Amino acid sequence: MKKIALLLIFMISMGGFAQNIPIVKLNENVTTHFVSDYELDYMDLSTDRVKGDFPLKNVLRIRPEKPTSEDLGVLTVITEAEFRQYRLKYTPSPDLADKRVKISDGQITFDNKNETLNSIRIKDYAEKMMLTKSSINSVVSKKFRQRLKLNNIWVVEDYIFLDYTLSNNTNIPYSIDEIRYKIVDKKVKRKRSSQDVEVEPEYSHQSDEMFKGNHRNIVVFKKFTFPDGKTLTINVAEDQISGREIRLDIAYSDLLNADAFKS
C-alpha cells in the first residue's frame, strides 16, 4: 500500500509528465526485458493485454498476449531509487520490437523513503570494505589447516557488514558447499536443547567458489541483536566426501564495538 500511495503522489505531482514518456515497441513474438541497476520494488501495467513478471530482482520482462491495437497503455516501474513510466506500442514486426530497455536511462530519479540503504550503495560499501585492512585480530578459528578469521564489522544505517576470510593452508582445493549464519547458545546443558536461530544475509559480495589460498567475503545483514548468552556463528562446510568444516564464533561484544559509518 505504501508503494501504491507513493505512485499516486508522484502521478499527481508530475501533472502532464505521462504525455512525454518514452515509447517502447512490443510484439507478441518478442519478450521485452527492462533492466535496472537497482532492485525493482513495484510494477503496474495499465492494461491486461500485456503480461509481466520479475525473473530477477533487477529485471522485468513483458510481452503482449496476442496481436492487438497499437496502443498498449502505460507501464510504471518503481525501483529502490527511481520512478519510470513507458508508453507501450504494438508493432507487427518482431524486428522492430524493443528487446532490452535500460531503466536507468533518462526520466526521473527520486529518494524512495521506504528504502534505507539500497542495493547499489550496499555493494559500494562492500567494495570499500574489501579494500580495508583488518582491524580485528582476536576473532579467529583454526581446524584441519583451515583458518576462518573476522576482519572487520561495520554498521551502516540499519545494516551490519561482516568481513571475514577463510584460508585454506593445504594443496587440496577447497570447494565451498554452504555457508550458514546462526545465533546459538554459548553453552548447552545436557537436558536442554540449543535454540539455534539461522539468519539470512541480505547481500553476499562473493559467490561460493573453489579456492586454494584465501576466500574473503563481505556479508550484509539487516540489523539484529541477541542476548549475551548467545553468539553469532559462521559455519563453512566443504562440498566433498571429506567434509571439512569450520566454525567461527562472534560475540555480542564484537558487534557492539563495530565501526559506525554514515551513508
N, C-alpha and C positions, 0 to 999 in steps of 0.2 A: 504493500500500500504506500509506503514511503516513496518508492521509486515512481509509482504512478502519479502521486501528488507532485513530485519533483518534475515529472514530464509535463503535467498540466500547467504548472507555474511557468516553465520555460516557453511553452507554446503561446501562452497569453502575453508574456513579456516581450516576445520576439515579433509579435504582430505579423507583418506580411512576409516573414522570412521564408515560409514554405514555398512562396511563389518563385524564389530564386535558387532553390536547391538543385544539386546536380542530378542528371538523368542517368539511370542505369538500365541498359537494354537486356531483356531476358528472352529466352527461348526454351520451349518445353523439352528440348533435347540437350540442353546445356545446364549444368549446375554452376551457379554463380557463388563464389566464395568471397566473403568480406573478412579481411584480416586486420587485426589491431595489435599494436604494441602492448595494449592493456588487456586485462581480463574483462569480458563482457558481462554487464550486470542485467541488461534488460533489452528486449526486442519487441517491437509492435508492428504488425502488418495490418494496414487499413482495409484489406480485402481477404476473403477466404479463397481467392483464385490463385494465391501463391502460398506455398508451404515452406517453413524454415525450421532449422534446429541448430544446436551447438555441438558439433563433433569434437571440438576442443574448447578450452576455456577462452581462447582469444580468436576463435574462428566461428563465423556464422555462415551457413550455406542455405541458399534458397533456390526454388525452381517453380515456375508456373505449372499447374497440374495438366493443362491442356491448352491448345491454341485458343485465343480469346481476343477481345478488342485491344486496341493499342494501349489504353490507359489501365495500368495495374495498381494504381493507388500510390501510397507513400509508405516507405519503410523508415521506422525510427529506431535508432540504436543508442543505448547509453552504456558507456564503459566506466571504468573507475574514475576517469578524469575528462571524459569527452561526451558531448551531445551531438549526434549526427542524424541528418534526415536525407533521404534519397527518393526521387520520384522514379517509379518503376514503369518502364515502357516495354511493350511486347514487340519483338521483331520476328518475322517469319524465317529469317536466315540465321542458322546456327553460327555462321562465321562472323556475323555482326554482333552477336551476344557478348556481353562482358563476362569474362571467366573469373577474373580476380579484381577486387576493389580494395585498395588500401584505406582503411577507415581513418587513419590519422591525416590523410591529405586534405587540407583546407577545412573550411567551416569553423565551428566554434569549440573552444576548449573552456571547461569550467571547473570550478572546485567542487567536487562531489562531497558534500558534508557527511554523507553516510559512510564514507571511507576514511580511514586514518592514513595508514601507510600503504600505498598501492604497490602492485607487483613490480613495477619498473623501479620504484625507489628502494624496495626491499632488495632487488638484485644489485642495485648500485651500492648499497651499504655492504652487501655480501662481498662484492668485488673489492671494495676498500679493505674489508676485514681480511681477505686473503693476502693482502699485501702488508698487513700489520704484523710486527714481531710479537711473539708470545709474551704475555705479561703474567701468566700463571705457570708456575713450575712445580707446584706441590701436588697437583691432582693428576696422578698417573697410575696406570696398571700394567703389569708385565706378566706374560704367560706364554709358554711354548715359543719363546723367542719372538713374541709379538709385543708391541708396546702401544698402548692407547693413552693418549695424553690430551688434556684440556688446555687449549692455548689462550683463549680469551672468552669473556662473556660481555656482551653489550646489551643495553636496554635502550630501545628507540621507540618512543611513544608507548603503544600498548603491545610491543613485541620484544621477545627475548631472542638474541642471536647467540648461538653456541658455536664455537670454533674449536675443532678437535682434529688430531692427526693419528691415524693408525699406521704404525711402522711394521713392516714385515722383514725381519732380520734373518731370513733364510734364502736359499737359492730356489725354493719352490714358489712359483707364482701363487698369490692369494686371490681367490675369486670370491667376492662377497655374495653371499646368498641373501641375507637380510640384515637390516639394522633396526633395532626396536628401542624405543624410549619409554621408560616406565618410572612411576613413582612407587617405591616399595618400602616396606618396614626395614629399619636398620637391623633389628634383631627380631627373630621369630621364635616364640616359645613353642615347645613341643605340642602343647594341647590347643594351640591357637594357629589357625592358618593365616598366611600372609594375604593382606588385602592389596594386591597389586592393581595399579591403575595405569593403563597404557595411554600415552599422549602422542598425538599425531602432529608432525610438523606441518606448518602452513607452506613451507618452502624448503627445498634442499638444493644447494648450489651445485653440487656434483652428483652425477648419477652413479649408482653402484657399478663397480668395474673390477677388472682383474689387474693386479699390480704386483710389482716386485719390491719396490722400495717403500715410498710413503704415499699415503692417500689422505689428503687434507680436505675437509669438508666444512661447510657452514650450514647449519640448520636453524630455521626460524620458527618460533612458537608464539601463538597468542599468549599474552601474559597470564601466568598461573602462579599459585602459591601452594605450599604444602607444609604440614607441621614439622617441627624439629625432629620428631621421632621417625621421620621417613627420609628417604634420599632419592634423588633423581639418578637413574642409571641409563647408560648407553650400552646396549648389548649387540655385539657384532658377531655373526656366525658365517662360517665358510661354506661355500657350495661344493663340498667334496665329501667322500666317504669318511675321510679322516676327521671331519667335523671340528676343525679348530675353532674355538670360540673364546671371546674375551669380553670382560665387563668392566666398565668404569663407573664409579660412584661419585656423584656430585652433591655435596652437602648444601643444605638450605643457606648456610652462611656464605657459601661461594656466590649464590645468586644475589644475596643482599649486598655483596661487595662488587657487583657488576658495574662496569663503566657506563655512565648515562650520556647519551648523545641526543642533541636536539635535531629534529629532521628539518 
